[in-house]
Amino acid sequence: MTHPDLVLRAEQAVIGAALRDRQRLDDIAYLTPDRMAHPTHRAVLTALIDSRTSSPTTPTAQLPELIAQRTAIPGVTADYLRRLADAAPQPRAIASYARMVQESAVRRDLAQHVDRLRTAALGLRGPDPVLDRLAQAMRHTEQAAPVAKYSEPAPAPYEARARPAGEGEIRFETRLERQDAVLADLLQHPEQIREVSTWLYPEVFEEGPRREVYEAIVVVAERDEPVDQLTVEWEVYQQDPQAYEVTVEVRVEQREERPDYLARLAATAVVVGAAIELSGEMMAEDIRTKLATDFAAVDIIARTPGAEPKADLTVRAVTSTAPVEPAPLLQPPPVQQAPSIQPTIRP
């Protein structure tokens, strides 16, 4: 199952993008309102789709009032809908957000089917070992998401947690802060991702959330999808759902939740191009560290008493060269003597 908070944010991103540009609904014609997990989102999307035929000339600025009147849901006011529109990451990326909604809906359907099969197969054991193992596995499968989770009307639009002034600044004094600056620049200026990813390998980043965020950024970019906080956070969760709630070490004795960490990266003021410059420094530092480690290991072996150098198993090409005899000296051509002409003497 997908994390409920991410599902709500993906649904709100779809609605917010459609409120800002109703024509974007053409890009997600396959997404029907019943695929929304929250009933409020189903009603709002239904009203948006119907408004295209019933009120096609309604200006975008008046669309929130129209949808609020048609839905008539407590809490769904024009101001609430405007907040959803303002919180939409990128209206042009509505197709990517719709894909997330569709994916989570398919997962819910599968979980519901598994729950029904598990209930029907509870306590049954048969002669077929394959079916028997399947029934046992279904007992341990995650149950479908409870309806109560989505029963509250009008969920609040997503907003990043407020931070004290100056806390979002990144300094380049430590290794982790350099990594955060690179991730922040790539997240905010994704046009640099293809260039940086060709030579910056993930192992340069600290093992854990930072490396996972970088890998997620690269994966989203390789799929030609928009890179923003929601798409990257969705991909991070798909990589390791169990580690989603793990906190991120920011500085010494300072940690923050994974969603807050991504929100800070998305809001951090960073110079365009910092990813290219700082990643070069990270690569150089990583290479120096590896060379120092290898040299220390070789030095320890050399100083160990009784240590003998390992046999060199490298295969070397040996070419047998036959002795070459020197070419015979060239003798000069024989000198031809000119014939002597004797005078004829007649008696």
C-alpha positions as CSV (number, residue, x, y, z in Angstrom):
1,M,0.0,0.0,0.0
2,T,1.1,3.5,-0.7
3,H,1.5,5.9,2.2
4,P,-1.9,7.6,2.8
5,D,-0.3,11.1,3.1
6,L,1.3,10.7,-0.3
7,V,-1.9,9.5,-1.8
8,L,-3.8,12.6,-0.6
9,R,-1.1,14.9,-1.8
10,A,-1.1,13.3,-5.3
11,E,-4.9,13.6,-5.5
12,Q,-4.7,17.3,-4.4
13,A,-2.0,17.9,-7.0
14,V,-4.3,16.6,-9.7
15,I,-7.2,18.7,-8.5
16,G,-5.0,21.8,-8.0
17,A,-3.5,21.5,-11.5
18,A,-7.0,21.2,-13.0
19,L,-8.2,24.2,-11.1
20,R,-5.4,26.3,-12.5
21,D,-5.8,25.0,-16.0
22,R,-9.0,23.1,-16.7
23,Q,-7.8,22.1,-20.2
24,R,-5.2,19.9,-18.5
25,L,-8.1,17.4,-17.9
26,D,-7.6,16.3,-21.5
27,D,-4.2,14.8,-20.5
28,I,-5.8,12.6,-17.9
29,A,-9.1,11.5,-19.6
30,Y,-8.5,7.9,-18.3
31,L,-8.6,9.0,-14.7
32,T,-12.2,8.7,-13.4
33,P,-13.3,10.2,-10.1
34,D,-13.9,6.8,-8.5
35,R,-10.1,6.2,-8.6
36,M,-9.7,9.0,-5.9
37,A,-9.3,7.6,-2.4
38,H,-10.9,10.5,-0.6
39,P,-14.7,11.1,-1.1
40,T,-14.1,14.9,-1.1
41,H,-11.6,14.6,-4.0
42,R,-14.0,12.4,-5.9
43,A,-16.8,15.0,-5.7
44,V,-14.5,17.9,-6.6
45,L,-13.0,16.0,-9.7
46,T,-16.6,15.1,-10.8
47,A,-17.6,18.7,-10.6
48,L,-14.5,19.8,-12.5
49,I,-15.2,17.3,-15.3
50,D,-18.9,18.2,-15.5
51,S,-18.1,21.9,-15.6
52,R,-16.3,21.5,-18.9
53,T,-19.6,20.7,-20.7
54,S,-22.1,22.6,-18.5
55,S,-20.1,25.8,-18.0
56,P,-17.3,25.9,-20.6
57,T,-17.0,29.7,-20.6
58,T,-16.4,30.1,-16.9
59,P,-13.2,32.0,-16.3
60,T,-10.5,30.3,-14.3
61,A,-10.7,33.0,-11.6
62,Q,-14.3,32.1,-11.0
63,L,-13.9,28.3,-11.2
64,P,-13.4,27.8,-7.4
65,E,-16.8,29.5,-6.7
66,L,-18.5,27.3,-9.3
67,I,-17.1,24.1,-8.0
68,A,-17.8,25.0,-4.4
69,Q,-21.5,25.6,-5.2
70,R,-21.8,22.3,-7.1
71,T,-20.1,20.1,-4.6
72,A,-21.9,21.6,-1.5
73,I,-19.5,19.8,0.9
74,P,-18.8,21.2,4.3
75,G,-15.4,22.8,4.3
76,V,-15.1,22.9,0.5
77,T,-15.2,26.6,-0.1
78,A,-13.9,28.8,-2.8
79,D,-11.0,29.7,-0.5
80,Y,-10.2,26.1,0.1
81,L,-10.1,25.3,-3.6
82,R,-7.8,28.3,-4.2
83,R,-5.5,26.9,-1.6
84,L,-5.5,23.6,-3.4
85,A,-4.6,25.4,-6.7
86,D,-1.8,27.3,-5.1
87,A,-0.4,24.1,-3.6
88,A,-0.2,22.3,-6.9
89,P,3.5,21.7,-7.7
90,Q,3.4,22.0,-11.5
91,P,0.1,22.1,-13.4
92,R,1.8,20.8,-16.6
93,A,2.8,17.7,-14.7
94,I,-0.8,16.6,-14.1
95,A,-0.3,13.4,-16.0
96,S,2.5,12.3,-13.6
97,Y,0.3,13.1,-10.6
98,A,-2.6,11.2,-12.2
99,R,-0.4,8.2,-12.7
100,M,0.4,8.2,-9.0
101,V,-3.4,8.3,-8.2
102,Q,-4.1,5.5,-10.6
103,E,-1.2,3.4,-9.2
104,S,-2.5,3.8,-5.6
105,A,-6.0,2.9,-6.7
106,V,-4.7,-0.3,-8.3
107,R,-2.9,-1.2,-5.1
108,R,-6.1,-0.6,-3.0
109,D,-8.0,-2.9,-5.4
110,L,-5.4,-5.6,-5.0
111,A,-5.4,-5.2,-1.3
112,Q,-9.2,-5.5,-1.1
113,H,-9.1,-8.7,-3.3
114,V,-6.4,-10.2,-1.2
115,D,-8.4,-9.4,1.9
116,R,-11.4,-11.2,0.6
117,L,-9.4,-14.2,-0.5
118,R,-7.7,-14.3,2.8
119,T,-11.0,-14.3,4.6
120,A,-12.4,-17.0,2.3
121,A,-9.2,-19.2,2.7
122,L,-8.9,-18.7,6.5
123,G,-8.4,-22.0,8.1
124,L,-8.4,-24.0,4.9
125,R,-5.6,-26.4,4.1
126,G,-5.6,-28.6,1.1
127,P,-3.6,-31.3,-0.6
128,D,-2.0,-28.8,-3.1
129,P,1.2,-27.4,-1.4
130,V,1.3,-24.4,-3.7
131,L,-2.3,-23.3,-2.8
132,D,-1.6,-24.1,0.8
133,R,1.5,-21.8,0.8
134,L,-0.5,-19.1,-1.0
135,A,-3.2,-19.2,1.7
136,Q,-0.6,-18.9,4.4
137,A,1.0,-16.0,2.7
138,M,-2.3,-14.2,2.3
139,R,-2.8,-14.3,6.1
140,H,0.4,-12.2,6.4
141,T,-0.4,-9.8,3.6
142,E,-1.1,-6.2,4.4
143,Q,-4.8,-5.5,4.7
144,A,-6.7,-2.9,2.6
145,A,-6.5,0.6,3.8
146,P,-9.3,1.3,6.3
147,V,-12.1,3.5,5.0
148,A,-12.0,5.6,8.2
149,K,-8.6,6.9,7.1
150,Y,-10.3,8.8,4.2
151,S,-13.7,9.5,5.8
152,E,-12.9,13.0,7.1
153,P,-14.2,15.6,4.6
154,A,-12.0,18.3,3.0
155,P,-8.5,17.3,4.0
156,A,-6.2,20.3,4.5
157,P,-4.1,21.2,1.5
158,Y,-0.5,20.1,1.9
159,E,1.9,22.8,3.3
160,A,5.5,22.3,4.2
161,R,6.1,22.7,7.9
162,A,7.1,26.2,8.8
163,R,10.7,26.8,9.7
164,P,12.4,29.5,11.7
165,A,14.2,32.2,9.8
166,G,17.7,31.2,8.7
167,E,17.2,27.5,9.4
168,G,16.8,26.6,5.8
169,E,20.1,28.0,4.8
170,I,22.8,25.5,3.7
171,R,26.4,26.1,4.5
172,F,29.1,24.3,2.5
173,E,31.4,23.7,5.6
174,T,30.7,20.0,6.1
175,R,30.4,17.0,3.8
176,L,26.7,16.5,4.5
177,E,25.8,20.1,3.9
178,R,27.6,19.9,0.5
179,Q,25.5,16.9,-0.4
180,D,22.3,18.7,0.7
181,A,23.3,21.7,-1.5
182,V,23.7,19.4,-4.6
183,L,20.3,17.7,-3.9
184,A,18.6,21.1,-3.4
185,D,20.0,22.4,-6.7
186,L,19.0,19.3,-8.7
187,L,15.5,19.3,-7.1
188,Q,14.9,23.0,-7.9
189,H,16.8,23.1,-11.3
190,P,16.3,19.6,-12.8
191,E,17.7,20.6,-16.2
192,Q,21.2,19.8,-14.7
193,I,20.3,16.2,-13.7
194,R,21.3,14.6,-17.0
195,E,24.7,16.2,-17.1
196,V,25.5,15.5,-13.4
197,S,24.2,11.9,-13.4
198,T,26.6,10.9,-16.2
199,W,29.5,11.0,-13.8
200,L,28.3,11.5,-10.3
201,Y,27.6,8.0,-8.9
202,P,25.2,7.4,-6.0
203,E,27.9,6.0,-3.7
204,V,29.4,9.5,-3.3
205,F,26.4,10.4,-1.1
206,E,26.1,9.3,2.5
207,E,24.4,5.9,2.7
208,G,20.8,6.4,3.7
209,P,18.3,9.1,2.8
210,R,20.6,11.3,0.8
211,R,21.7,8.5,-1.5
212,E,18.1,7.4,-1.8
213,V,16.9,10.9,-2.7
214,Y,19.6,11.3,-5.4
215,E,18.8,7.9,-6.9
216,A,15.1,8.9,-6.9
217,I,15.8,12.2,-8.6
218,V,17.8,10.4,-11.4
219,V,15.1,7.7,-11.9
220,V,12.3,10.3,-12.2
221,A,14.4,12.3,-14.7
222,E,15.2,9.2,-16.7
223,R,11.4,8.5,-17.0
224,D,11.1,12.0,-18.5
225,E,8.7,12.9,-15.7
226,P,8.8,16.3,-13.9
227,V,11.2,16.4,-11.0
228,D,9.6,18.1,-7.9
229,Q,9.2,17.3,-4.2
230,L,6.1,15.1,-4.7
231,T,7.4,13.0,-7.6
232,V,10.8,12.4,-5.8
233,E,9.2,11.7,-2.5
234,W,6.8,9.2,-4.2
235,E,9.8,7.4,-5.8
236,V,11.7,7.3,-2.5
237,Y,8.8,5.7,-0.8
238,Q,8.5,3.1,-3.6
239,Q,12.2,2.2,-3.2
240,D,11.9,1.5,0.5
241,P,8.5,1.9,2.2
242,Q,9.8,0.7,5.5
243,A,12.5,3.4,5.7
244,Y,10.1,6.2,4.8
245,E,9.6,7.3,8.4
246,V,13.3,7.1,9.3
247,T,14.7,10.5,10.3
248,V,17.5,12.2,8.5
249,E,20.6,13.4,10.3
250,V,21.0,17.1,9.3
251,R,23.8,18.2,11.7
252,V,25.2,17.0,14.9
253,E,22.4,16.3,17.3
254,Q,19.8,17.5,14.8
255,R,17.4,15.2,12.9
256,E,14.3,15.7,10.9
257,E,11.5,13.6,9.3
258,R,12.0,12.4,5.8
259,P,9.1,14.5,4.3
260,D,10.4,17.6,6.1
261,Y,13.9,17.0,4.8
262,L,12.6,17.0,1.2
263,A,10.5,20.1,1.8
264,R,13.6,21.8,3.2
265,L,15.6,20.9,0.1
266,A,12.8,22.2,-2.2
267,A,12.7,25.5,-0.3
268,T,16.4,26.1,0.3
269,A,18.0,29.1,-1.4
270,V,20.8,27.7,-3.6
271,V,22.8,29.2,-6.5
272,V,22.0,27.6,-9.9
273,G,24.9,25.5,-10.9
274,A,26.0,24.6,-7.4
275,A,25.3,21.0,-8.1
276,I,28.0,20.9,-10.8
277,E,30.6,22.7,-8.8
278,L,30.0,21.0,-5.5
279,S,29.6,17.5,-6.9
280,G,33.1,17.9,-8.4
281,E,34.4,18.6,-5.0
282,M,32.5,15.6,-3.6
283,M,34.0,13.3,-6.3
284,A,37.5,14.5,-5.6
285,E,37.0,14.0,-1.9
286,D,35.6,10.5,-2.4
287,I,38.6,9.5,-4.7
288,R,41.1,10.8,-2.1
289,T,39.4,8.9,0.6
290,K,39.5,5.7,-1.3
291,L,43.1,6.1,-2.3
292,A,44.1,6.8,1.3
293,T,42.2,3.7,2.4
294,D,43.9,1.5,-0.2
295,F,47.3,2.9,0.7
296,A,46.8,2.3,4.4
297,A,45.8,-1.3,3.7
298,V,48.9,-1.9,1.6
299,D,51.1,-0.2,4.2
300,I,49.7,-2.4,7.0
301,I,50.4,-5.6,5.0
302,A,54.0,-4.4,4.2
303,R,54.7,-3.7,7.9
304,T,53.3,-7.0,9.1
305,P,56.2,-9.3,10.2
306,G,56.4,-12.4,8.1
307,A,54.1,-11.0,5.5
308,E,55.1,-12.1,2.1
309,P,54.0,-10.4,-1.1
310,K,51.2,-12.2,-2.8
311,A,52.0,-14.0,-6.0
312,D,51.3,-11.9,-8.9
313,L,48.8,-13.8,-11.0
314,T,48.7,-11.3,-13.7
315,V,49.1,-13.0,-17.0
316,R,51.8,-11.3,-19.1
317,A,52.2,-11.9,-22.7
318,V,55.6,-13.5,-23.5
319,T,56.8,-13.3,-27.0
320,S,59.6,-15.7,-28.0
321,T,62.0,-13.9,-30.3
322,A,64.3,-16.0,-32.4
323,P,67.8,-14.8,-32.7
324,V,68.1,-12.6,-35.6
325,E,71.3,-13.1,-37.7
326,P,72.8,-9.9,-39.1
327,A,72.3,-9.4,-42.7
328,P,75.3,-10.2,-44.8
329,L,77.5,-7.3,-45.7
330,L,76.9,-6.2,-49.2
331,Q,80.0,-6.6,-51.3
332,P,80.7,-3.9,-53.7
333,P,80.2,-4.9,-57.3
334,P,83.4,-6.1,-59.1
335,V,85.2,-3.5,-61.0
336,Q,85.1,-4.1,-64.7
337,Q,88.3,-3.4,-66.4
338,A,88.1,-1.6,-69.6
339,P,89.3,-3.7,-72.6
340,S,92.7,-2.6,-73.8
341,I,92.9,-1.7,-77.4
342,Q,96.1,-2.9,-79.1
343,P,97.2,-1.3,-82.3
344,T,97.3,-3.5,-85.4
345,I,100.8,-3.7,-86.7
346,R,101.2,-4.8,-90.3
347,P,104.4,-6.1,-91.5
